[in-house]
Amino acid sequence: MDTSVNYILRWFFEAIYSLMWFIVLNRTHNHRYSSKTSYLILFCWFFAYMIISRLLPFMSLVRMLLFEVILFFVCRLCYTDAWWKILFSVAMIFMVLITNEMIGVGLYFPAETLAGEQESLTTPAFIQFWLTYLFTGALLYFLLYLFLNRQKFQLRAADWGMFALFPVSQYMLMYGWLDTLRTAGNRGRNVFFVLVMCACVLSDIGLFAAVTRIAQRARLAAENNMLSSQVDSQEKYYKALTDQYEGIRRMRHDIANHLNAMESLLSSGHSDEAQEYLQELNAIPFDSTLGLCEHPVVDAFLHSKLETARAQGIKVKASVSLTAGTPVSNVDLICVFGNLIDNATEACTGLENAWINISCVKSKGCLIISTSNPLRPRPQSKHRRIPELERGVGKAVLEDIAGKYNGSLYFSETDGTFTTQLILNPESR
């Protein structure tokens, strides 16, 4: 009788335990569907896994891999985050699951549970075991939730992969120890085992904190450099505005004299001299990049960057429709325009009749920023690659910003023209 009741209760307790995973995942990742739909899909996975896992041997490698693989693909269906973020979260769920079992092995698992026969316990003992297991699991998954959400994912897939090598190697070793304890029943050094496990968890958290702080400091340094460049551009912008205003003010003082002179020349029949005088007045410089768009920060930055490009003999054509209320941070906008213009300018270096076209439009809530420039000739002996992004840094920055605003980055080559297009969807954040 106890075995049948325990079998039903196990489904109930397993469902509660799985709910802990789902809560952590749903509060960490961006939903593709509503929360109710996501929970429904995840619980369908739970019931399918429970049925399939009962057909596989206890503690088998296939059963362990089945948990990881199916949960990963189900999460890919439910969430819109990058695959490596989802994979990292799923791996951490599994690691916490193993950690909870190792704590149980060291402290309170009965012999029947170690042998994979927990349903043979008496019902009161079975309930006591699961309540303890759920309590320790809830504590660990709460810590995992804080761990995953304390720092936003700012590292690239390669960085996460290198970081994961350390905890994965630890848990592979500890999983082997756990298997040995279950089969051999050696409980004499359980306290030492639990201490070692705790030390490994703390070292993992410490390593993660160190890596994320290094990444955060590097990102802050890059943002500070961009802000410094932004301030310099604004200073040049305001100086140009002041110079232009002074020129206009001087012209207003002399406008009556200019008109009188023009009238005198025309009335006396000296139309050629009047035309020459008019051309001289038109030669007074007026900066065409000032007032390029309604966003003051971007306008100041573009004024500086485009004038630098023109000074290098590059013909620049810009059409930027950007308002001051655009929901994209100033730092990100400066990063985008700075990298796009720098890449295009670098591609034009040494080319005759070099040119750059830059545009920014808003369509259906999305911000579409693109640059075009002539393609550089490629040496036949070299491997084909994008010449405008030789150093790779600009591309990585643009990809990060595209991901941040649920956008995308595209490159194309048509009729000797290289085009970079960045699409941002700030309203979806």
Secondary structure, DSSP 8 states (H G I E B T S, - for coil): -HHHHHHHHHHHHHHHHHHHHHHHHHTTS-BSS-HHHHHHHHHHHHHHHHHHHTTS-TT-HHHHHHHHHHHHHHHHHHB-S-HHHHHHHHHHHHHHHHHHHHHHHHHT--HHHHTT-GGGS-HHHHHHHHHHHHHHHHHHHHHHHHHHHHS---S-HHHHHHHHHHHHHHHHHHHHHHHHHHHH---TTHHHHHHHHHHHHHHHHHHHHHHHHHHHHHHHHHHHHHHHHHHHHHHHHHHHHHHHHHHHHHHHHHHHHHHHHHHHHHHTT-HHHHHHHHHHHHTS---TTTTSSS-HHHHHHHHHHHHHHHHTT-EEEEEE---TT-SS-HHHHHHHHHHHHHHHHHHHTT-TT-EEEEEEEEETTEEEEEEEEE-----TTS----GGGTTSHHHHHHHHHHHHTT-EEEEEEETTEEEEEEEE-GGG-
